[in-house]
């Protein structure tokens, strides 16, 4: 691993990388980043673990032709867990205006991150990609903060010094194909095995060992899967639901009219004036005041939203520019919706994303890397885009919604109730 260079450029720094850096391919990523950014490296010390549980350690001297390029390299490889051997405390700059970071702020990843203060490493709370870090010197606490939520006077971490990332490696105890890090997208893999493993994770969460978030699109209703998702809610396999105006509208439309987008859910044919059903559905709920009022007044007596109200499942219906109505429960301010979603993803251990491209990507951006994530969609581009936009821990299943949910429910014990 020693390169052939005999004289280091004048700009260099020693970094170290520790953990399961071999089997998780973190070391090759770091070395590739160094060379692709115009730098070079010399290995000073290497200790490779003998067993799968044993960590490895590497110390490198990273060099670059200019100080600027060295800083760029160190910032890039820092996202893979490479930190300077010479430790420094973080640098803080007070935010001078609302809703904006100071120049040069540290941009977060979705990986577990720590900051150094008074010779101590402090974990960053509410980990999320594409945010900054707000630090409280008195309480010695750090948290991710979105740009729009920055308050004047907040102490914001600037630069890379005093920060370190602990990349989430692949599951070293896993011997099967669904290690969540071993694959991305395939329409040809044996889905029954994968669904069985998803079911096992959901069983653990339902028994108190985690928290399940479901992100669902209106295709859940259009494909006749509404009762399957309702069953999951009734049986305790959903702890939080994120959706948009469309899912809730067509779910309630089916309760009121037996249609979804005017198509009969029994015959599959169109119904007279069916194109108006979703509008009349929205109007009726708006007249009642909310979905909860519709349930309490026994106007709404079944379906996904009914089960959420009955079982006190928190949900966020985030609006979009194309929404009809919308339903009174829809949050039309996207920043307000983001804030509510950030509150509810805390403690989530497993996320199931079903048939919704934009919502899946948006929620993926809110989740830390240790949340196991499954994205199910008939369109391979949906699951590919999710991984491309940073949610690398996501496993994609290319399949229709109804067969997936049907097999999942069967694995969880069927629908006897």
C-alpha positions as a printed NumPy array, in Angstrom:
array([[  0.   ,   0.   ,   0.   ],
       [  3.113,   2.198,   0.186],
       [  3.321,   4.397,  -2.86 ],
       [  6.424,   5.018,  -4.856],
       [  6.797,   8.691,  -3.943],
       [  9.974,   9.512,  -1.983],
       [  9.4  ,  13.197,  -1.224],
       [  6.169,  14.517,   0.21 ],
       [  4.793,  17.807,  -1.037],
       [  4.902,  20.562,   1.555],
       [  1.219,  20.186,   2.415],
       [  0.453,  16.998,   4.313],
       [ -1.278,  15.664,   7.403],
       [ -1.432,  12.352,   9.231],
       [ -4.852,  10.728,   9.517],
       [ -6.095,   7.53 ,  11.106],
       [ -8.926,   5.189,  10.253],
       [-10.192,   2.512,  12.637],
       [-12.979,  -0.036,  12.853],
       [-14.283,  -2.541,  10.319],
       [-12.676,  -0.628,   7.493],
       [-11.72 ,  -3.661,   5.397],
       [-14.943,  -5.688,   5.173],
       [-17.027,  -2.505,   4.828],
       [-14.717,  -1.278,   2.026],
       [-14.122,   2.03 ,   3.791],
       [-10.337,   1.916,   3.352],
       [-10.519,   1.504,  -0.452],
       [-13.007,   4.383,  -0.571],
       [-10.635,   6.633,   1.392],
       [ -7.645,   5.773,  -0.804],
       [ -9.68 ,   6.319,  -3.967],
       [-10.906,   9.709,  -2.681],
       [ -7.331,  10.817,  -1.98 ],
       [ -6.028,   9.983,  -5.444],
       [ -9.124,  11.126,  -7.347],
       [ -8.856,  14.552,  -5.69 ],
       [ -5.24 ,  14.936,  -6.786],
       [ -3.572,  13.882,  -3.554],
       [ -1.248,  11.119,  -2.505],
       [ -0.704,   8.951,   0.568],
       [  1.872,   6.922,   2.412],
       [  0.871,   4.198,   4.854],
       [  2.616,   4.593,   8.194],
       [  0.937,   1.842,  10.195],
       [ -1.488,  -0.974,   9.364],
       [ -3.139,  -3.422,  11.743],
       [ -5.703,  -5.763,  10.205],
       [ -8.15 ,  -7.67 ,  12.401],
       [ -7.895, -11.447,  12.209],
       [-11.585, -12.256,  12.769],
       [-14.829, -10.691,  11.503],
       [-15.372,  -9.058,  14.9  ],
       [-11.861,  -7.619,  15.139],
       [-11.365,  -3.958,  14.162],
       [ -8.548,  -2.812,  11.894],
       [ -6.405,   0.324,  12.088],
       [ -4.562,   2.367,   9.456],
       [ -2.502,   5.55 ,   9.803],
       [ -1.766,   7.448,   6.603],
       [  0.162,  10.547,   5.669],
       [ -2.043,  12.389,   3.185],
       [ -0.336,  14.913,   0.913],
       [ -1.463,  17.437,  -1.689],
       [  0.156,  20.111,  -3.875],
       [ -1.743,  22.986,  -2.178],
       [ -3.261,  23.668,   1.22 ],
       [ -6.664,  24.144,  -0.405],
       [ -6.591,  20.746,  -2.096],
       [ -5.396,  19.12 ,   1.139],
       [ -8.354,  20.623,   2.995],
       [-10.702,  19.347,   0.299],
       [ -9.25 ,  15.835,   0.595],
       [ -9.39 ,  15.823,   4.405],
       [-12.988,  17.009,   4.343],
       [-13.965,  14.326,   1.829],
       [-12.266,  11.395,   3.569],
       [-13.549,  12.611,   6.911],
       [-17.008,  11.512,   5.788],
       [-15.628,   7.953,   5.681],
       [-14.223,   8.143,   9.213],
       [-10.642,   9.321,   8.545],
       [ -9.642,  11.843,  11.227],
       [ -6.385,  13.758,  11.855],
       [ -3.998,  12.166,  14.319],
       [ -3.49 ,  15.577,  15.905],
       [ -6.852,  16.313,  17.526],
       [ -8.379,  19.788,  17.663],
       [-11.49 ,  21.183,  19.284],
       [-14.301,  22.417,  17.072],
       [-14.439,  25.993,  15.909],
       [-17.698,  27.805,  16.665],
       [-19.133,  30.876,  14.963],
       [-22.323,  32.569,  16.144],
       [-25.073,  32.744,  13.508],
       [-25.483,  36.389,  12.564],
       [-28.885,  36.094,  10.88 ],
       [-31.96 ,  33.88 ,  11.119],
       [-32.28 ,  30.957,   8.736],
       [-28.673,  30.834,   7.488],
       [-25.396,  29.305,   8.6  ],
       [-22.126,  31.222,   8.881],
       [-19.897,  30.803,   5.839],
       [-17.788,  27.658,   5.957],
       [-20.207,  25.731,   8.189],
       [-19.703,  21.998,   8.637],
       [-22.201,  20.127,   6.428],
       [-23.407,  16.906,   8.047],
       [-23.875,  13.415,   6.656],
       [-26.384,  10.826,   7.855],
       [-23.593,   8.884,   9.609],
       [-23.034,   8.913,  13.409],
       [-20.935,  12.02 ,  14.134],
       [-19.047,  13.376,  17.132],
       [-17.525,  16.771,  17.897],
       [-14.567,  17.495,  20.169],
       [-14.841,  20.063,  22.928],
       [-12.561,  20.521,  25.965],
       [-10.706,  17.304,  25.069],
       [-13.953,  15.28 ,  25.011],
       [-15.793,  13.694,  22.086],
       [-19.506,  14.535,  22.21 ],
       [-22.099,  12.692,  20.058],
       [-24.239,  14.781,  17.732],
       [-27.963,  14.299,  18.362],
       [-30.738,  14.171,  15.737],
       [-28.291,  13.023,  13.069],
       [-29.386,  14.015,   9.565],
       [-27.71 ,  14.69 ,   6.242],
       [-27.386,  18.161,   4.704],
       [-27.65 ,  20.06 ,   7.982],
       [-25.26 ,  21.976,  10.23 ],
       [-24.246,  21.34 ,  13.829],
       [-25.449,  23.619,  16.605],
       [-23.363,  23.368,  19.792],
       [-24.271,  24.506,  23.291],
       [-20.996,  25.276,  25.152],
       [-22.734,  25.491,  28.546],
       [-24.564,  22.167,  28.283],
       [-21.829,  20.646,  26.081],
       [-24.417,  19.184,  23.71 ],
       [-24.49 ,  19.081,  19.927],
       [-27.38 ,  18.539,  17.512],
       [-28.07 ,  18.686,  13.811],
       [-30.003,  21.763,  12.773],
       [-31.63 ,  22.489,   9.426],
       [-30.7  ,  25.721,   7.693],
       [-34.19 ,  27.193,   7.993],
       [-34.2  ,  26.51 ,  11.761],
       [-31.017,  28.44 ,  12.574],
       [-31.581,  31.18 ,  15.152],
       [-29.45 ,  34.28 ,  15.488],
       [-26.767,  33.648,  18.091],
       [-26.712,  29.862,  17.668],
       [-23.187,  28.473,  18.005],
       [-22.536,  26.729,  14.673],
       [-19.617,  24.4  ,  13.95 ],
       [-17.43 ,  25.795,  11.179],
       [-14.825,  23.747,   9.306],
       [-13.888,  20.098,   9.716],
       [-11.546,  20.349,  12.741],
       [-12.848,  18.658,  15.853],
       [-15.35 ,  16.505,  13.975],
       [-15.301,  12.797,  13.299],
       [-17.652,  10.394,  11.578],
       [-18.247,   6.733,  12.426],
       [-19.467,   5.128,   9.19 ],
       [-22.011,   2.385,   9.624],
       [-20.44 ,  -0.828,   8.336],
       [-22.232,  -3.833,   6.967],
       [-23.819,  -6.295,   9.387],
       [-20.924,  -8.604,  10.259],
       [-23.244, -11.081,  12.   ],
       [-25.48 , -11.506,   8.988],
       [-25.028, -14.589,   6.837],
       [-27.995, -14.097,   4.545],
       [-28.622, -11.865,   1.576],
       [-30.619,  -9.212,   3.37 ],
       [-27.792,  -7.52 ,   5.27 ],
       [-29.2  ,  -4.098,   4.254],
       [-25.759,  -3.119,   2.993],
       [-25.092,  -6.015,   0.646],
       [-27.47 ,  -5.129,  -2.157],
       [-29.378,  -2.239,  -3.632],
       [-31.911,  -2.935,  -6.335],
       [-32.972,  -6.041,  -8.179],
       [-36.138,  -7.34 ,  -9.774],
       [-34.714, -10.87 ,  -9.961],
       [-33.768, -11.658,  -6.359],
       [-35.91 , -14.141,  -4.373],
       [-38.405, -11.783,  -2.799],
       [-39.985, -14.269,  -0.393],
       [-36.731, -14.545,   1.548],
       [-36.38 , -10.783,   1.741],
       [-40.006, -10.309,   2.808],
       [-39.528, -12.962,   5.493],
       [-36.592, -11.006,   6.893],
       [-38.589,  -7.754,   6.772],
       [-41.359,  -9.481,   8.705],
       [-38.908, -10.618,  11.369],
       [-37.633,  -7.06 ,  11.835],
       [-41.199,  -5.806,  12.125],
       [-42.014,  -8.48 ,  14.714],
       [-39.124,  -7.315,  16.867],
       [-40.233,  -3.701,  16.616],
       [-43.853,  -4.579,  17.41 ],
       [-42.657,  -6.432,  20.513],
       [-40.973,  -3.281,  21.819],
       [-37.505,  -3.585,  20.283],
       [-37.898,  -0.728,  17.821],
       [-40.188,   1.677,  16.055],
       [-41.604,   1.333,  12.522],
       [-42.2  ,   4.201,  10.109],
       [-44.275,   3.578,   6.972],
       [-44.113,   6.025,   4.05 ],
       [-46.933,   5.28 ,   1.646],
       [-48.236,   6.6  ,  -1.66 ],
       [-51.775,   6.491,  -3.111],
       [-50.963,   3.352,  -5.118],
       [-51.536,   1.473,  -1.859],
       [-55.225,   2.312,  -2.33 ],
       [-55.325,   2.165,  -6.135],
       [-53.927,  -1.395,  -6.184],
       [-56.402,  -2.724,  -3.655],
       [-53.915,  -2.925,  -0.785],
       [-55.78 ,  -0.68 ,   1.625],
       [-56.976,  -3.481,   3.9  ],
       [-53.496,  -4.982,   4.036],
       [-51.979,  -1.753,   5.362],
       [-54.956,  -1.325,   7.694],
       [-54.249,  -4.8  ,   9.09 ],
       [-50.619,  -3.857,   9.77 ],
       [-51.777,  -0.786,  11.701],
       [-54.33 ,  -2.761,  13.727],
       [-51.767,  -5.387,  14.671],
       [-49.152,  -2.885,  15.889],
       [-46.749,  -3.066,  12.951],
       [-46.959,   0.664,  12.183],
       [-45.884,   3.27 ,  14.727],
       [-45.73 ,   6.337,  12.448],
       [-47.252,   7.044,   9.025],
       [-46.001,   9.625,   6.519],
       [-48.036,  10.283,   3.379],
       [-49.567,  13.019,   1.293],
       [-53.014,  14.357,   0.547],
       [-53.609,  11.681,  -2.115],
       [-53.23 ,   8.586,   0.073],
       [-55.609,   9.897,   2.716],
       [-58.091,  11.243,   0.169],
       [-58.395,   8.05 ,  -1.859],
       [-58.422,   5.912,   1.272],
       [-61.409,   7.868,   2.579],
       [-62.956,   7.982,  -0.913],
       [-63.031,   4.195,  -0.89 ],
       [-64.75 ,   4.251,   2.493],
       [-67.403,   6.699,   1.258],
       [-67.918,   5.564,  -2.345],
       [-66.145,   2.251,  -2.84 ],
       [-63.922,   3.861,  -5.482],
       [-60.37 ,   5.142,  -5.857],
       [-59.982,   7.958,  -8.367],
       [-63.498,   7.065,  -9.444],
       [-62.63 ,   3.434, -10.259],
       [-64.699,   0.808,  -8.481],
       [-62.554,  -1.28 ,  -6.136],
       [-64.896,  -4.23 ,  -6.647],
       [-65.46 ,  -4.351, -10.401],
       [-62.448,  -2.365, -11.604],
       [-64.675,  -0.3  , -13.86 ],
       [-65.552,   3.353, -13.817],
       [-68.555,   4.643, -11.894],
       [-70.986,   7.377, -12.818],
       [-69.589,  10.774, -11.832],
       [-66.694,   8.877, -10.238],
       [-64.262,  11.621, -11.215],
       [-65.957,  13.816,  -8.598],
       [-65.687,  11.361,  -5.721],
       [-62.324,  12.524,  -4.41 ],
       [-63.481,  16.146,  -4.424],
       [-66.709,  15.291,  -2.6  ],
       [-64.665,  13.25 ,  -0.13 ],
       [-62.348,  16.161,   0.633],
       [-65.273,  18.547,   0.922],
       [-67.098,  16.314,   3.4  ],
       [-64.047,  16.008,   5.664],
       [-63.414,  19.755,   5.465],
       [-67.009,  20.402,   6.534],
       [-66.488,  18.11 ,   9.529],
       [-63.215,  19.81 ,  10.449],
       [-60.728,  16.92 ,  10.416],
       [-60.292,  13.209,   9.842],
       [-60.499,  12.655,  13.595],
       [-63.854,  14.434,  13.726],
       [-65.102,  12.184,  10.915],
       [-64.107,   9.12 ,  12.951],
       [-65.539,  10.428,  16.214],
       [-68.835,  11.28 ,  14.496],
       [-68.869,   7.797,  12.929],
       [-68.882,   9.212,   9.412],
       [-65.607,   7.417,   8.673],
       [-65.694,   3.818,   9.915],
       [-62.885,   1.951,   8.13 ],
       [-59.655,   2.306,   6.188],
       [-56.065,   3.386,   6.758],
       [-56.743,   6.806,   8.275],
       [-59.559,   5.387,  10.397],
       [-57.159,   2.814,  11.89 ],
       [-54.548,   5.521,  12.561],
       [-57.1  ,   7.544,  14.528],
       [-58.456,   4.507,  16.368],
       [-55.007,   3.264,  17.386],
       [-53.532,   6.711,  18.029],
       [-50.861,   6.341,  15.34 ],
       [-49.229,   9.732,  14.665],
       [-49.185,  10.716,  11.006],
       [-47.963,  13.548,   8.831],
       [-49.794,  14.382,   5.607],
       [-47.415,  16.7  ,   3.748],
       [-48.959,  18.81 ,   1.002],
       [-47.78 ,  19.566,  -2.508],
       [-48.56 ,  22.222,  -5.094],
       [-50.859,  19.867,  -7.016],
       [-53.186,  18.931,  -4.125],
       [-56.936,  19.226,  -4.471],
       [-58.574,  20.625,  -1.366],
       [-56.554,  19.643,   0.498],
       [-57.862,  17.675,   3.471],
       [-57.795,  19.814,   6.63 ],
       [-55.149,  17.538,   8.206],
       [-52.656,  18.199,   5.396],
       [-49.717,  20.441,   6.353],
       [-49.36 ,  22.791,   3.402],
       [-46.232,  24.602,   4.642],
       [-43.356,  22.288,   3.674],
       [-41.039,  23.652,   6.372],
       [-43.666,  23.006,   9.045],
       [-44.146,  19.499,   7.652],
       [-40.381,  18.916,   7.763],
       [-40.236,  19.988,  11.4  ],
       [-43.064,  17.645,  12.373],
       [-41.483,  14.781,  10.439],
       [-38.125,  15.385,  12.132],
       [-39.831,  15.092,  15.509],
       [-41.509,  11.805,  14.625],
       [-38.489,  10.056,  13.061],
       [-36.663,  10.189,  16.391],
       [-36.363,   6.629,  17.672],
       [-37.413,   5.027,  14.378],
       [-35.417,   1.843,  13.74 ],
       [-37.071,   0.555,  10.566],
       [-38.635,   2.412,   7.647],
       [-40.844,   0.849,   4.97 ],
       [-41.36 ,   3.025,   1.897],
       [-44.154,   1.933,  -0.426],
       [-44.852,   3.277,  -3.914],
       [-43.965,   6.94 ,  -3.565],
       [-40.88 ,   8.405,  -5.235],
       [-40.637,  11.975,  -3.943],
       [-41.91 ,  11.187,  -0.458],
       [-39.45 ,   8.303,  -0.102],
       [-36.488,  10.455,  -1.125],
       [-37.591,  13.273,   1.186],
       [-37.968,  10.98 ,   4.179],
       [-34.72 ,   9.198,   3.345],
       [-32.95 ,  12.538,   3.684],
       [-34.292,  12.86 ,   7.239],
       [-33.15 ,   9.43 ,   8.428],
       [-29.784,   8.624,   9.996],
       [-27.773,   5.854,   8.363],
       [-28.462,   3.295,  11.088],
       [-32.211,   3.165,  10.333],
       [-32.821,   0.058,   8.235],
       [-34.815,   1.102,   5.188],
       [-36.754,  -0.844,   2.552],
       [-38.146,   0.845,  -0.55 ],
       [-40.801,  -1.039,  -2.546],
       [-41.841,   0.224,  -5.964],
       [-42.767,  -1.162,  -9.363],
       [-40.402,   1.407, -10.927],
       [-36.684,   0.568, -10.485],
       [-35.821,   4.266, -10.844],
       [-37.513,   5.04 ,  -7.525],
       [-35.306,   2.762,  -5.46 ],
       [-32.23 ,   3.769,  -7.454],
       [-32.842,   7.481,  -6.899],
       [-33.244,   6.898,  -3.171],
       [-29.771,   5.368,  -2.929],
       [-28.265,   7.953,  -5.291],
       [-29.447,  10.769,  -3.043],
       [-27.63 ,   9.506,   0.017],
       [-29.853,   6.883,   1.637],
       [-27.228,   4.213,   0.98 ],
       [-28.615,   1.876,   3.653],
       [-31.79 ,   1.38 ,   1.636],
       [-32.66 ,  -1.982,   0.124],
       [-34.918,  -1.797,  -2.923],
       [-37.566,  -4.279,  -3.974],
       [-38.879,  -3.883,  -7.515],
       [-42.392,  -5.274,  -7.34 ],
       [-46.018,  -4.221,  -7.274],
       [-47.402,  -3.027,  -3.949],
       [-50.255,  -5.475,  -3.495],
       [-48.278,  -8.737,  -3.883],
       [-45.587,  -7.423,  -1.546],
       [-48.015,  -6.394,   1.189],
       [-50.014,  -9.593,   0.806],
       [-46.922, -11.782,   1.322],
       [-45.75 ,  -9.558,   4.18 ],
       [-49.084,  -9.865,   5.974],
       [-49.045, -13.631,   5.454],
       [-45.575, -13.83 ,   6.977],
       [-46.829, -11.839,   9.961],
       [-49.738, -14.183,  10.601],
       [-52.386, -13.507,   7.991],
       [-55.61 , -11.54 ,   8.353],
       [-57.764, -13.509,  10.756],
       [-59.114, -10.403,  12.504]])
